[in-house]
Amino acid sequence: MDFQKLLLDVGKALGTDEVKALIFLCTDILDRNPTSVKSANDLFSRLAERDHLSHERRDLLTELLRTIQRLDLVSAFNLNDREPTTTSLISPYRKLLYNLYEEMTQEDLEEVKFLLYKTVPRRKLEDNYSLLDVFLKMEHMDILSDTNLSELETIIYSVCPKMRGQINQFKTQQEALQSSTQYSVDSSSTVLNSSESHLSSEMSSLSFSEHGLNSDTVSVSQESRSLPENQTSTNSEDLGIYPMTEAKRGICLIINNHVFPETSLKPRDGTMIDEECLRDVFKWLGFDVEVHLNCTREKMLSLLWDLGRRDHRQMSCVACFVLSHGLEGGVHGVDNKIVKINDLMEPLNAHNCPTLAQKPKLFFIQACQGKKGQSAVYIEADGPATSLICTDAVRDSFPVDADFLISMATVPSFVSYRDKQRGTWFIQSLCKYLIQMVPSGVDLLSILTKVNDDVSQKTDSTGEKKQMPQPAFSFRKRVVFPVPEAPSPRLPSV
C-alpha cells in the first residue's frame, strides 16, 4: 500500500480524542504548541517534514498507535511486521502525562480543575478542556515540566492517590539516568551560562543567535593558539571534564561518500585514505566504529535516526563523521540531494535520544561550505582537472542543544581541500593530532585549535590554495579522552 494512502486511512480510523492524544504525545518531538496542529493529516505531514515518518521509518507511528491502545490499526496496516526499536521515540515524561489522562474519570478531571482554580485562570479551565489540555496550560504557566512535578504530585495525591506511584516510578527512572552521567544539570547549566559571557582561552568564541549557534561568528582566539600542546588554560579547570567511565567509549559512525553516479559531482578520490585513518584512530580511542559507504540523502538520515534510537546508557559519548561533497549548511548524498547539517544532528538531541543526554555528541563534517577558495595571494575556485588537490565544495545556524560539537572542515562559503593520494587536509590533521596529543591528556577543543593552526598553514604545490577549519560547540565541560593502552596507530599518509 502507498504510504501516503496508509497514513490517510489511519487518520480516518481515529476518533477526535485519539487524534488529540497523538498530537499531545508528539509535542516534544515537534517542539511546538500542539494546538497549532489541526488534524491527523496535519500531524503526519509535520512529522514527515522533520523526517520522523516515512515508508522506511514507521516506528513512531507504530508506537503512537500502541500507546493509545489502537492495536487493531497496528495489525490492520501491518505496522508490526518490523522489529521494534529498543528506544522509545516518545518522551517518558509525555507518556506519563498521557497515562494519567487515560486513568482519570470525568469526575477526577473536575476535581483537578477545582484544585487549580486559584492557580490557572478560570477561562483556561473551560468545561470542554480535557486533562491533556489542562496539562498543556500548566506547562505554559511553567508549573509543570519533566523536572518540575511538585504541583502535579500534589493534585494527583488529592484526587487519585493510587496514581502517584506512576509519578514516583518516572522520577526514579529519571534520577537513575541523571546519576549515570555523574553530574547535575544545575551545575552544568551554570558552567554553560558563564561560558556564554566569558569562554576560557582554549575555547572558540561563539555568538548565540535567536535560533542557535551562528556559524558566521565562530572564531579561534590567538591566545588559545599559543598554548603549548601539553598545557591547558587555568580557566578551563573550572569547567570540569565529561565522564568517560562507561563500559564503552561510544559509537563512531562514519558516512563516506566516494562516488556520485548519475550526477555532475566528481568522485572524491582520496576519501578512502581518510576512512582508513579514522577507523584506526577511533578504534584506538575505544570507539565501536561503523562505516557506511556511498549513502543517499535518505540513507544518511536513516542512519542517524537509527543511531539515535539505540540505548547509549553504557557509553560515554558518540562521534559522527560525514565525508562528502557539500555546500553552505548541508552535505550531498550520492543521489545529489542535500542533507542539512541540522537534520543530521537532530536525532541525537536530548529529546530524541535521552540516553545521550548530557554526554558529548561529536560531529565532524569533511565537506565544502561554499565555492570560494582561501588563498595567501590569489586563488581560483577550483583547480584544473589534473590537479592532485581537489575541493569538496550552508549560511545556517546550528542548534543550541547542549553538549554538541560541530567541527567543519572549513568556514562558511569556502571550499575544503582533498589530496587524491593522501586524503583531506582536515581529516589527516585531526587524526595526526589526536594521536599526538591524547596521550598527554589534552582536551578535544585544544586539539582542534592545533588542527586549525596546522591546516591554516597548508597550501598546495602552487602555494595558492589555503583552508581554515571551524569548530562550533555547546559543551558544558571539557572532552578529554582516556589515554589508550594500545600502541598508537600508524597513519598511512603521515
PyMOL commands that set and color helices and strands:
alter all, ss='L'
color gray80, all
select helices_A, chain A and resi 3-13+16-25+27-30+34-36+40-49+59-67+71-76+92-103+106-115+122-125+131-140+150-159+161-180+185-197+215-217+222-225+235-239+271-284+297-309+341-348+354-356+425-440+444-456
alter helices_A, ss='H'
color red, helices_A
select strands_A, chain A and resi 204-205+213-214+219-220+248-256+287-293+315-323+326-327+330-332+338-340+361-366+389-391+397-398+404-408+417-419+423-424+470-473
alter strands_A, ss='S'
color yellow, strands_A
deselect
rebuild
show_as cartoon
